Amino acid sequence: MGIRHKTVKSSGDKLYASEWNEPHVIESGASFPSSPSEGDLFYRSDEHRIYYYNGSEWKPVADIPTGRVKLPEPSTSDWITPDSVEASSEYSNLLASDNTEVNKYNTGGEWELAKTLSFSENMVGKLRYNVKSSASGYEASVKVELLKNGSVVYTTEKTVTVTTYQEYTEYPNVEADEAKLYLKTQYGVGMRAYNSLFEIHEHRRDDNAIDENTATYWMPNPANQTGAWLKMDTGSLQIIGAIRIHFPVASYIPESFKIEGSEDGSEWETLLTGQTGSEGWNTYTFNARYIRYLRITVENYGTANGIKIAETDYYSRITERVAALHGHGSGVVRFRRGHGERLSDDVRREVLEALNEFRQASAQERFTKLEMYLLLLEKRIRMLEDLTGV
């Protein structure tokens, strides 16, 4: 296992001279092979990283140099929304319901009002309803409207042809004070459409923290749940140097929370602790890490009523930012210390050359020269440290 010739012959066969010039490849896959031997090499295609086996565990050939410097200050376009989130819990509160069974007979293909729910104006975060037909193969339909001050703000429809209830859950996230449910049967058929579930919930789910809408938010259940946490998945391992959080309400900002990072979502490293914030957007920077997951965990609520998070983003644009800052004319890098440091033309040119060479290399060349590129990048980062005092 390790580096092998691309052309594989049977045992005892010879390679032609032309075949010796073909590229070599490294065994690869999304998980480590079983029964490795000491010294084996393996390329993790899911991590874009080469590992070697030291006799007891797989180790990266060259650790990506992180944890010692901060990335350049992010601009607005640098922020990235996580792929998904998971939370310790989600707040949910039933606003109104009517779960009695009702039906409408032979409506002639027209909608007929079956139920109406009224409630105090609130953000409707979850809607549950069902429908079934009295005759298999014939259409029964249900429609739900959410209204605010008499105007429809959300509508949804479903049609079934089965005689067992089909249940639906949706997440409208709209302000409303009334809900109406309609039923309809297939035109020209003597049949019934049934409903036995109609619920309206205030629901502050975790996905609200990445829906790019600051009017919605995640909140745990209860709002001041001990040790409440929100975990973000960026989708892949990458160099991350900051996150930002939008707090919608000042009274729901904990006195102290910590920010952690992880490569695998199981083992966590504390990046920042004792953090708080103010209403609106807040930025939290830390020494860059090669990670995939981020987690916000409440340490102490203090006088806060709980925690509400409207949006979360992370910052991971190291290649593009280095190229832009060092190769397109400005020559000035602004760090958190608040001052500019002019880099020498030599350092700027060497950084650009290394980045361009790696970008232009073939996939196979990248694999075989990865360690060299990583070591070169680490050397350049150390130069930046020396120049800026970070």
Contacts in CASP RR format, 6 or more apart in sequence:
PFRMAT RR
TARGET T0000
AUTHOR 0000-0000-0000
METHOD contacts of the structure
MODEL  1
MGIRHKTVKSSGDKLYASEWNEPHVIESGASFPSSPSEGDLFYRSDEHRI
YYYNGSEWKPVADIPTGRVKLPEPSTSDWITPDSVEASSEYSNLLASDNT
EVNKYNTGGEWELAKTLSFSENMVGKLRYNVKSSASGYEASVKVELLKNG
SVVYTTEKTVTVTTYQEYTEYPNVEADEAKLYLKTQYGVGMRAYNSLFEI
HEHRRDDNAIDENTATYWMPNPANQTGAWLKMDTGSLQIIGAIRIHFPVA
SYIPESFKIEGSEDGSEWETLLTGQTGSEGWNTYTFNARYIRYLRITVEN
YGTANGIKIAETDYYSRITERVAALHGHGSGVVRFRRGHGERLSDDVRRE
VLEALNEFRQASAQERFTKLEMYLLLLEKRIRMLEDLTGV
1 27 0 8 1.000
1 33 0 8 1.000
1 36 0 8 1.000
1 37 0 8 1.000
1 40 0 8 1.000
1 41 0 8 1.000
1 42 0 8 1.000
2 26 0 8 1.000
2 27 0 8 1.000
2 40 0 8 1.000
2 41 0 8 1.000
2 42 0 8 1.000
3 24 0 8 1.000
3 25 0 8 1.000
3 26 0 8 1.000
3 41 0 8 1.000
4 24 0 8 1.000
4 25 0 8 1.000
4 26 0 8 1.000
4 27 0 8 1.000
5 15 0 8 1.000
5 19 0 8 1.000
5 20 0 8 1.000
5 22 0 8 1.000
5 24 0 8 1.000
6 22 0 8 1.000
6 23 0 8 1.000
6 24 0 8 1.000
6 25 0 8 1.000
7 15 0 8 1.000
7 19 0 8 1.000
7 22 0 8 1.000
9 15 0 8 1.000
23 364 0 8 1.000
24 364 0 8 1.000
24 368 0 8 1.000
25 364 0 8 1.000
25 367 0 8 1.000
26 41 0 8 1.000
26 42 0 8 1.000
26 43 0 8 1.000
26 50 0 8 1.000
26 367 0 8 1.000
26 368 0 8 1.000
27 33 0 8 1.000
27 41 0 8 1.000
27 42 0 8 1.000
27 43 0 8 1.000
28 42 0 8 1.000
28 43 0 8 1.000
28 44 0 8 1.000
28 45 0 8 1.000
29 42 0 8 1.000
29 43 0 8 1.000
29 44 0 8 1.000
29 45 0 8 1.000
29 46 0 8 1.000
30 44 0 8 1.000
30 45 0 8 1.000
30 46 0 8 1.000
32 42 0 8 1.000
32 44 0 8 1.000
32 51 0 8 1.000
32 58 0 8 1.000
33 40 0 8 1.000
33 42 0 8 1.000
36 42 0 8 1.000
36 53 0 8 1.000
36 55 0 8 1.000
36 58 0 8 1.000
37 53 0 8 1.000
37 55 0 8 1.000
38 53 0 8 1.000
38 54 0 8 1.000
38 55 0 8 1.000
39 52 0 8 1.000
39 53 0 8 1.000
39 54 0 8 1.000
39 55 0 8 1.000
40 52 0 8 1.000
40 53 0 8 1.000
41 50 0 8 1.000
41 51 0 8 1.000
41 52 0 8 1.000
41 53 0 8 1.000
41 61 0 8 1.000
42 50 0 8 1.000
42 51 0 8 1.000
42 52 0 8 1.000
42 53 0 8 1.000
42 58 0 8 1.000
43 49 0 8 1.000
43 50 0 8 1.000
43 51 0 8 1.000
43 367 0 8 1.000
44 50 0 8 1.000
44 51 0 8 1.000
46 236 0 8 1.000
47 236 0 8 1.000
47 237 0 8 1.000
48 237 0 8 1.000
49 60 0 8 1.000
49 61 0 8 1.000
49 237 0 8 1.000
50 60 0 8 1.000
50 61 0 8 1.000
50 62 0 8 1.000
50 367 0 8 1.000
50 370 0 8 1.000
50 371 0 8 1.000
51 58 0 8 1.000
51 59 0 8 1.000
51 60 0 8 1.000
51 61 0 8 1.000
52 58 0 8 1.000
52 59 0 8 1.000
52 61 0 8 1.000
53 59 0 8 1.000
61 370 0 8 1.000
61 371 0 8 1.000
62 370 0 8 1.000
62 371 0 8 1.000
62 374 0 8 1.000
62 375 0 8 1.000
63 290 0 8 1.000
64 239 0 8 1.000
64 290 0 8 1.000
64 374 0 8 1.000
65 374 0 8 1.000
65 377 0 8 1.000
65 378 0 8 1.000
65 381 0 8 1.000
66 239 0 8 1.000
66 287 0 8 1.000
66 288 0 8 1.000
66 289 0 8 1.000
66 290 0 8 1.000
67 287 0 8 1.000
67 288 0 8 1.000
67 289 0 8 1.000
68 287 0 8 1.000
68 381 0 8 1.000
68 385 0 8 1.000
69 287 0 8 1.000
69 288 0 8 1.000
69 381 0 8 1.000
69 384 0 8 1.000
69 385 0 8 1.000
69 390 0 8 1.000
70 241 0 8 1.000
70 285 0 8 1.000
70 286 0 8 1.000
70 287 0 8 1.000
70 288 0 8 1.000
70 335 0 8 1.000
70 336 0 8 1.000
70 390 0 8 1.000
71 239 0 8 1.000
71 241 0 8 1.000
71 242 0 8 1.000
71 285 0 8 1.000
71 288 0 8 1.000
71 315 0 8 1.000
71 317 0 8 1.000
71 318 0 8 1.000
71 321 0 8 1.000
72 321 0 8 1.000
72 322 0 8 1.000
72 325 0 8 1.000
72 333 0 8 1.000
72 334 0 8 1.000
72 335 0 8 1.000
73 334 0 8 1.000
73 335 0 8 1.000
73 336 0 8 1.000
74 242 0 8 1.000
74 283 0 8 1.000
74 315 0 8 1.000
74 317 0 8 1.000
74 321 0 8 1.000
78 315 0 8 1.000
78 317 0 8 1.000
78 321 0 8 1.000
79 244 0 8 1.000
79 313 0 8 1.000
79 314 0 8 1.000
79 315 0 8 1.000
80 234 0 8 1.000
80 313 0 8 1.000
80 314 0 8 1.000
80 315 0 8 1.000
80 316 0 8 1.000
80 317 0 8 1.000
81 210 0 8 1.000
81 212 0 8 1.000
81 312 0 8 1.000
81 313 0 8 1.000
82 210 0 8 1.000
82 232 0 8 1.000
82 233 0 8 1.000
82 234 0 8 1.000
82 235 0 8 1.000
82 294 0 8 1.000
82 312 0 8 1.000
82 313 0 8 1.000
82 314 0 8 1.000
83 233 0 8 1.000
83 234 0 8 1.000
83 235 0 8 1.000
84 207 0 8 1.000
84 210 0 8 1.000
84 232 0 8 1.000
84 233 0 8 1.000
84 235 0 8 1.000
85 206 0 8 1.000
85 207 0 8 1.000
85 209 0 8 1.000
85 210 0 8 1.000
85 218 0 8 1.000
85 230 0 8 1.000
85 231 0 8 1.000
85 232 0 8 1.000
85 233 0 8 1.000
85 312 0 8 1.000
86 206 0 8 1.000
86 230 0 8 1.000
86 231 0 8 1.000
86 233 0 8 1.000
87 205 0 8 1.000
87 206 0 8 1.000
87 209 0 8 1.000
87 218 0 8 1.000
87 220 0 8 1.000
87 228 0 8 1.000
87 229 0 8 1.000
87 230 0 8 1.000
87 231 0 8 1.000
88 220 0 8 1.000
88 225 0 8 1.000
88 227 0 8 1.000
88 228 0 8 1.000
88 229 0 8 1.000
88 230 0 8 1.000
89 220 0 8 1.000
89 221 0 8 1.000
89 225 0 8 1.000
89 228 0 8 1.000
90 203 0 8 1.000
90 204 0 8 1.000
90 205 0 8 1.000
90 206 0 8 1.000
90 218 0 8 1.000
90 219 0 8 1.000
90 220 0 8 1.000
90 221 0 8 1.000
91 202 0 8 1.000
91 203 0 8 1.000
91 204 0 8 1.000
91 219 0 8 1.000
91 220 0 8 1.000
91 221 0 8 1.000
91 222 0 8 1.000
91 223 0 8 1.000
92 126 0 8 1.000
92 201 0 8 1.000
92 202 0 8 1.000
92 203 0 8 1.000
92 204 0 8 1.000
92 221 0 8 1.000
93 201 0 8 1.000
93 202 0 8 1.000
93 203 0 8 1.000
94 199 0 8 1.000
94 200 0 8 1.000
94 201 0 8 1.000
95 119 0 8 1.000
95 120 0 8 1.000
95 122 0 8 1.000
95 124 0 8 1.000
95 200 0 8 1.000
95 201 0 8 1.000
95 202 0 8 1.000
96 117 0 8 1.000
96 118 0 8 1.000
96 119 0 8 1.000
96 179 0 8 1.000
96 199 0 8 1.000
96 200 0 8 1.000
97 117 0 8 1.000
97 198 0 8 1.000
97 199 0 8 1.000
97 200 0 8 1.000
98 115 0 8 1.000
98 117 0 8 1.000
98 198 0 8 1.000
99 196 0 8 1.000
99 197 0 8 1.000
99 198 0 8 1.000
99 199 0 8 1.000
100 196 0 8 1.000
101 194 0 8 1.000
101 195 0 8 1.000
101 196 0 8 1.000
102 114 0 8 1.000
102 115 0 8 1.000
102 183 0 8 1.000
102 194 0 8 1.000
102 195 0 8 1.000
102 196 0 8 1.000
103 134 0 8 1.000
103 183 0 8 1.000
103 192 0 8 1.000
103 193 0 8 1.000
103 194 0 8 1.000
103 195 0 8 1.000
104 112 0 8 1.000
104 114 0 8 1.000
104 183 0 8 1.000
104 184 0 8 1.000
104 185 0 8 1.000
104 192 0 8 1.000
104 193 0 8 1.000
105 185 0 8 1.000
105 190 0 8 1.000
105 191 0 8 1.000
105 192 0 8 1.000
106 185 0 8 1.000
106 188 0 8 1.000
106 189 0 8 1.000
106 190 0 8 1.000
106 191 0 8 1.000
106 192 0 8 1.000
107 183 0 8 1.000
107 184 0 8 1.000
107 185 0 8 1.000
107 193 0 8 1.000
108 184 0 8 1.000
108 185 0 8 1.000
108 186 0 8 1.000
108 187 0 8 1.000
108 188 0 8 1.000
109 184 0 8 1.000
109 185 0 8 1.000
109 186 0 8 1.000
109 187 0 8 1.000
109 188 0 8 1.000
110 184 0 8 1.000
111 141 0 8 1.000
111 143 0 8 1.000
111 182 0 8 1.000
111 183 0 8 1.000
111 184 0 8 1.000
112 182 0 8 1.000
112 183 0 8 1.000
112 184 0 8 1.000
113 180 0 8 1.000
113 181 0 8 1.000
113 182 0 8 1.000
114 181 0 8 1.000
114 182 0 8 1.000
114 183 0 8 1.000
114 195 0 8 1.000
115 180 0 8 1.000
115 181 0 8 1.000
115 195 0 8 1.000
115 198 0 8 1.000
116 178 0 8 1.000
116 179 0 8 1.000
116 180 0 8 1.000
116 181 0 8 1.000
117 178 0 8 1.000
117 179 0 8 1.000
117 180 0 8 1.000
117 198 0 8 1.000
117 200 0 8 1.000
118 177 0 8 1.000
118 178 0 8 1.000
119 177 0 8 1.000
119 178 0 8 1.000
119 179 0 8 1.000
119 200 0 8 1.000
120 177 0 8 1.000
121 148 0 8 1.000
121 175 0 8 1.000
121 176 0 8 1.000
121 177 0 8 1.000
122 175 0 8 1.000
122 176 0 8 1.000
122 177 0 8 1.000
122 202 0 8 1.000
123 173 0 8 1.000
123 174 0 8 1.000
123 175 0 8 1.000
123 202 0 8 1.000
123 215 0 8 1.000
123 216 0 8 1.000
124 146 0 8 1.000
124 154 0 8 1.000
124 172 0 8 1.000
124 173 0 8 1.000
124 174 0 8 1.000
124 175 0 8 1.000
124 176 0 8 1.000
124 179 0 8 1.000
124 200 0 8 1.000
124 201 0 8 1.000
124 202 0 8 1.000
125 171 0 8 1.000
125 172 0 8 1.000
125 173 0 8 1.000
125 174 0 8 1.000
125 201 0 8 1.000
125 202 0 8 1.000
125 203 0 8 1.000
125 204 0 8 1.000
125 205 0 8 1.000
125 216 0 8 1.000
126 169 0 8 1.000
126 170 0 8 1.000
126 171 0 8 1.000
126 172 0 8 1.000
126 199 0 8 1.000
126 200 0 8 1.000
126 201 0 8 1.000
126 202 0 8 1.000
126 203 0 8 1.000
126 205 0 8 1.000
127 144 0 8 1.000
127 146 0 8 1.000
127 156 0 8 1.000
127 169 0 8 1.000
127 170 0 8 1.000
127 171 0 8 1.000
127 172 0 8 1.000
127 179 0 8 1.000
127 199 0 8 1.000
127 200 0 8 1.000
127 201 0 8 1.000
128 167 0 8 1.000
128 168 0 8 1.000
128 169 0 8 1.000
128 197 0 8 1.000
128 198 0 8 1.000
128 199 0 8 1.000
128 201 0 8 1.000
129 142 0 8 1.000
129 144 0 8 1.000
129 167 0 8 1.000
129 168 0 8 1.000
129 181 0 8 1.000
129 195 0 8 1.000
129 197 0 8 1.000
129 198 0 8 1.000
129 199 0 8 1.000
130 142 0 8 1.000
130 165 0 8 1.000
130 166 0 8 1.000
130 167 0 8 1.000
130 168 0 8 1.000
130 195 0 8 1.000
130 196 0 8 1.000
130 197 0 8 1.000
131 140 0 8 1.000
131 141 0 8 1.000
131 142 0 8 1.000
131 158 0 8 1.000
131 160 0 8 1.000
131 165 0 8 1.000
131 166 0 8 1.000
131 183 0 8 1.000
131 193 0 8 1.000
131 194 0 8 1.000
131 195 0 8 1.000
132 140 0 8 1.000
132 160 0 8 1.000
132 162 0 8 1.000
132 163 0 8 1.000
132 164 0 8 1.000
132 165 0 8 1.000
132 166 0 8 1.000
132 193 0 8 1.000
132 194 0 8 1.000
133 139 0 8 1.000
133 140 0 8 1.000
133 160 0 8 1.000
133 161 0 8 1.000
133 162 0 8 1.000
133 163 0 8 1.000
133 185 0 8 1.000
133 191 0 8 1.000
133 192 0 8 1.000
133 193 0 8 1.000
133 194 0 8 1.000
134 140 0 8 1.000
134 163 0 8 1.000
134 191 0 8 1.000
134 192 0 8 1.000
134 193 0 8 1.000
134 194 0 8 1.000
135 163 0 8 1.000
135 189 0 8 1.000
135 190 0 8 1.000
135 191 0 8 1.000
136 161 0 8 1.000
136 162 0 8 1.000
136 163 0 8 1.000
137 161 0 8 1.000
137 162 0 8 1.000
138 161 0 8 1.000
138 185 0 8 1.000
138 186 0 8 1.000
138 189 0 8 1.000
138 191 0 8 1.000
139 159 0 8 1.000
139 160 0 8 1.000
139 161 0 8 1.000
139 185 0 8 1.000
139 186 0 8 1.000
140 159 0 8 1.000
140 160 0 8 1.000
140 161 0 8 1.000
140 183 0 8 1.000
140 184 0 8 1.000
140 185 0 8 1.000
140 186 0 8 1.000
140 191 0 8 1.000
140 192 0 8 1.000
140 193 0 8 1.000
140 194 0 8 1.000
141 157 0 8 1.000
141 158 0 8 1.000
141 159 0 8 1.000
141 160 0 8 1.000
141 183 0 8 1.000
141 184 0 8 1.000
141 185 0 8 1.000
141 193 0 8 1.000
142 157 0 8 1.000
142 158 0 8 1.000
142 159 0 8 1.000
142 181 0 8 1.000
142 182 0 8 1.000
142 183 0 8 1.000
142 184 0 8 1.000
142 193 0 8 1.000
142 195 0 8 1.000
143 155 0 8 1.000
143 156 0 8 1.000
143 157 0 8 1.000
143 181 0 8 1.000
143 182 0 8 1.000
143 183 0 8 1.000
143 184 0 8 1.000
144 155 0 8 1.000
144 156 0 8 1.000
144 157 0 8 1.000
144 179 0 8 1.000
144 180 0 8 1.000
144 181 0 8 1.000
144 182 0 8 1.000
144 198 0 8 1.000
145 152 0 8 1.000
145 154 0 8 1.000
145 155 0 8 1.000
145 179 0 8 1.000
145 180 0 8 1.000
145 182 0 8 1.000
146 152 0 8 1.000
146 153 0 8 1.000
146 154 0 8 1.000
146 155 0 8 1.000
146 172 0 8 1.000
146 174 0 8 1.000
146 176 0 8 1.000
146 178 0 8 1.000
146 179 0 8 1.000
146 200 0 8 1.000
147 153 0 8 1.000
147 176 0 8 1.000
147 177 0 8 1.000
147 178 0 8 1.000
147 179 0 8 1.000
147 180 0 8 1.000
148 174 0 8 1.000
148 175 0 8 1.000
148 176 0 8 1.000
148 177 0 8 1.000
148 178 0 8 1.000
149 177 0 8 1.000
150 178 0 8 1.000
153 174 0 8 1.000
153 175 0 8 1.000
153 176 0 8 1.000
154 172 0 8 1.000
154 174 0 8 1.000
154 176 0 8 1.000
156 168 0 8 1.000
156 170 0 8 1.000
158 166 0 8 1.000
158 168 0 8 1.000
160 166 0 8 1.000
165 194 0 8 1.000
165 196 0 8 1.000
165 197 0 8 1.000
167 197 0 8 1.000
171 203 0 8 1.000
171 205 0 8 1.000
171 207 0 8 1.000
173 208 0 8 1.000
173 211 0 8 1.000
173 213 0 8 1.000
173 215 0 8 1.000
173 216 0 8 1.000
176 200 0 8 1.000
179 198 0 8 1.000
179 200 0 8 1.000
181 195 0 8 1.000
181 198 0 8 1.000
183 193 0 8 1.000
183 194 0 8 1.000
183 195 0 8 1.000
184 193 0 8 1.000
185 191 0 8 1.000
185 192 0 8 1.000
185 193 0 8 1.000
204 216 0 8 1.000
204 217 0 8 1.000
204 218 0 8 1.000
204 219 0 8 1.000
204 308 0 8 1.000
205 218 0 8 1.000
206 218 0 8 1.000
206 230 0 8 1.000
207 218 0 8 1.000
208 216 0 8 1.000
208 217 0 8 1.000
208 218 0 8 1.000
208 310 0 8 1.000
209 217 0 8 1.000
209 218 0 8 1.000
209 230 0 8 1.000
209 309 0 8 1.000
209 310 0 8 1.000
209 311 0 8 1.000
209 312 0 8 1.000
210 232 0 8 1.000
210 311 0 8 1.000
210 312 0 8 1.000
211 311 0 8 1.000
212 311 0 8 1.000
213 310 0 8 1.000
213 311 0 8 1.000
214 246 0 8 1.000
214 248 0 8 1.000
214 280 0 8 1.000
214 310 0 8 1.000
214 311 0 8 1.000
215 248 0 8 1.000
215 310 0 8 1.000
216 310 0 8 1.000
217 248 0 8 1.000
217 308 0 8 1.000
217 309 0 8 1.000
217 310 0 8 1.000
218 230 0 8 1.000
218 308 0 8 1.000
218 309 0 8 1.000
218 310 0 8 1.000
219 252 0 8 1.000
219 306 0 8 1.000
219 307 0 8 1.000
219 308 0 8 1.000
219 309 0 8 1.000
220 228 0 8 1.000
220 306 0 8 1.000
220 307 0 8 1.000
223 252 0 8 1.000
223 305 0 8 1.000
223 306 0 8 1.000
223 307 0 8 1.000
223 308 0 8 1.000
224 301 0 8 1.000
224 304 0 8 1.000
224 305 0 8 1.000
224 306 0 8 1.000
224 307 0 8 1.000
225 298 0 8 1.000
226 298 0 8 1.000
227 297 0 8 1.000
227 298 0 8 1.000
227 299 0 8 1.000
228 297 0 8 1.000
228 298 0 8 1.000
228 306 0 8 1.000
228 307 0 8 1.000
229 295 0 8 1.000
229 296 0 8 1.000
229 297 0 8 1.000
229 298 0 8 1.000
230 295 0 8 1.000
230 296 0 8 1.000
230 309 0 8 1.000
230 312 0 8 1.000
231 265 0 8 1.000
231 293 0 8 1.000
231 294 0 8 1.000
231 295 0 8 1.000
232 243 0 8 1.000
232 293 0 8 1.000
232 294 0 8 1.000
232 295 0 8 1.000
232 312 0 8 1.000
232 314 0 8 1.000
233 292 0 8 1.000
233 293 0 8 1.000
234 240 0 8 1.000
234 291 0 8 1.000
234 292 0 8 1.000
234 293 0 8 1.000
234 294 0 8 1.000
234 314 0 8 1.000
234 316 0 8 1.000
235 292 0 8 1.000
236 292 0 8 1.000
237 263 0 8 1.000
237 290 0 8 1.000
237 291 0 8 1.000
237 292 0 8 1.000
238 290 0 8 1.000
238 291 0 8 1.000
238 292 0 8 1.000
238 316 0 8 1.000
239 288 0 8 1.000
239 289 0 8 1.000
239 290 0 8 1.000
239 316 0 8 1.000
239 318 0 8 1.000
240 288 0 8 1.000
240 289 0 8 1.000
240 290 0 8 1.000
240 291 0 8 1.000
240 294 0 8 1.000
240 314 0 8 1.000
240 315 0 8 1.000
240 316 0 8 1.000
241 285 0 8 1.000
241 286 0 8 1.000
241 287 0 8 1.000
241 288 0 8 1.000
241 289 0 8 1.000
241 314 0 8 1.000
241 315 0 8 1.000
241 316 0 8 1.000
242 283 0 8 1.000
242 284 0 8 1.000
242 285 0 8 1.000
242 286 0 8 1.000
242 314 0 8 1.000
242 315 0 8 1.000
243 259 0 8 1.000
243 283 0 8 1.000
243 284 0 8 1.000
243 294 0 8 1.000
243 296 0 8 1.000
243 312 0 8 1.000
243 313 0 8 1.000
243 314 0 8 1.000
243 315 0 8 1.000
244 281 0 8 1.000
244 282 0 8 1.000
244 283 0 8 1.000
244 284 0 8 1.000
244 312 0 8 1.000
244 313 0 8 1.000
244 314 0 8 1.000
244 315 0 8 1.000
245 277 0 8 1.000
245 281 0 8 1.000
245 282 0 8 1.000
245 284 0 8 1.000
245 296 0 8 1.000
245 309 0 8 1.000
245 311 0 8 1.000
245 312 0 8 1.000
246 280 0 8 1.000
246 281 0 8 1.000
246 282 0 8 1.000
246 309 0 8 1.000
246 310 0 8 1.000
246 311 0 8 1.000
246 312 0 8 1.000
247 253 0 8 1.000
247 277 0 8 1.000
247 278 0 8 1.000
247 279 0 8 1.000
247 280 0 8 1.000
247 282 0 8 1.000
247 308 0 8 1.000
247 309 0 8 1.000
247 310 0 8 1.000
248 279 0 8 1.000
248 280 0 8 1.000
248 308 0 8 1.000
248 310 0 8 1.000
249 279 0 8 1.000
249 308 0 8 1.000
250 278 0 8 1.000
250 279 0 8 1.000
251 304 0 8 1.000
251 305 0 8 1.000
252 304 0 8 1.000
252 305 0 8 1.000
252 306 0 8 1.000
252 307 0 8 1.000
252 308 0 8 1.000
253 276 0 8 1.000
253 277 0 8 1.000
253 278 0 8 1.000
253 279 0 8 1.000
253 304 0 8 1.000
253 307 0 8 1.000
254 276 0 8 1.000
254 298 0 8 1.000
254 299 0 8 1.000
254 300 0 8 1.000
254 301 0 8 1.000
254 302 0 8 1.000
254 304 0 8 1.000
254 306 0 8 1.000
254 307 0 8 1.000
255 276 0 8 1.000
255 300 0 8 1.000
255 301 0 8 1.000
255 302 0 8 1.000
255 303 0 8 1.000
255 304 0 8 1.000
256 273 0 8 1.000
256 274 0 8 1.000
256 275 0 8 1.000
256 276 0 8 1.000
256 298 0 8 1.000
256 299 0 8 1.000
256 300 0 8 1.000
256 302 0 8 1.000
257 274 0 8 1.000
257 275 0 8 1.000
257 276 0 8 1.000
257 296 0 8 1.000
257 297 0 8 1.000
257 298 0 8 1.000
257 299 0 8 1.000
257 307 0 8 1.000
258 270 0 8 1.000
258 271 0 8 1.000
258 272 0 8 1.000
258 273 0 8 1.000
258 274 0 8 1.000
258 275 0 8 1.000
258 296 0 8 1.000
258 297 0 8 1.000
258 299 0 8 1.000
259 270 0 8 1.000
259 271 0 8 1.000
259 272 0 8 1.000
259 273 0 8 1.000
259 275 0 8 1.000
259 284 0 8 1.000
259 286 0 8 1.000
259 294 0 8 1.000
259 295 0 8 1.000
259 296 0 8 1.000
260 268 0 8 1.000
260 269 0 8 1.000
260 270 0 8 1.000
260 271 0 8 1.000
260 294 0 8 1.000
260 295 0 8 1.000
260 297 0 8 1.000
261 268 0 8 1.000
261 269 0 8 1.000
261 271 0 8 1.000
261 289 0 8 1.000
261 291 0 8 1.000
261 293 0 8 1.000
261 294 0 8 1.000
261 295 0 8 1.000
262 268 0 8 1.000
262 269 0 8 1.000
262 291 0 8 1.000
262 292 0 8 1.000
262 293 0 8 1.000
262 294 0 8 1.000
262 295 0 8 1.000
263 290 0 8 1.000
263 291 0 8 1.000
263 292 0 8 1.000
263 293 0 8 1.000
264 292 0 8 1.000
264 293 0 8 1.000
265 292 0 8 1.000
265 293 0 8 1.000
268 295 0 8 1.000
269 289 0 8 1.000
269 291 0 8 1.000
271 286 0 8 1.000
271 287 0 8 1.000
271 289 0 8 1.000
272 284 0 8 1.000
272 286 0 8 1.000
273 299 0 8 1.000
274 299 0 8 1.000
275 284 0 8 1.000
280 310 0 8 1.000
285 336 0 8 1.000
288 318 0 8 1.000
294 312 0 8 1.000
294 314 0 8 1.000
296 309 0 8 1.000
296 312 0 8 1.000
298 306 0 8 1.000
298 307 0 8 1.000
301 307 0 8 1.000
319 355 0 8 1.000
322 351 0 8 1.000
322 355 0 8 1.000
323 352 0 8 1.000
323 355 0 8 1.000
325 331 0 8 1.000
325 332 0 8 1.000
325 333 0 8 1.000
326 333 0 8 1.000
326 343 0 8 1.000
326 347 0 8 1.000
326 348 0 8 1.000
326 351 0 8 1.000
326 352 0 8 1.000
327 348 0 8 1.000
327 351 0 8 1.000
327 352 0 8 1.000
331 342 0 8 1.000
331 343 0 8 1.000
331 348 0 8 1.000
332 340 0 8 1.000
332 341 0 8 1.000
332 342 0 8 1.000
333 340 0 8 1.000
333 341 0 8 1.000
333 343 0 8 1.000
333 384 0 8 1.000
333 388 0 8 1.000
334 340 0 8 1.000
335 341 0 8 1.000
335 388 0 8 1.000
335 390 0 8 1.000
337 388 0 8 1.000
337 390 0 8 1.000
341 387 0 8 1.000
341 388 0 8 1.000
343 384 0 8 1.000
343 387 0 8 1.000
347 380 0 8 1.000
347 383 0 8 1.000
347 384 0 8 1.000
347 387 0 8 1.000
350 380 0 8 1.000
351 380 0 8 1.000
354 373 0 8 1.000
354 376 0 8 1.000
354 377 0 8 1.000
354 380 0 8 1.000
357 373 0 8 1.000
358 366 0 8 1.000
358 369 0 8 1.000
358 373 0 8 1.000
361 369 0 8 1.000
366 373 0 8 1.000
384 390 0 8 1.000
END
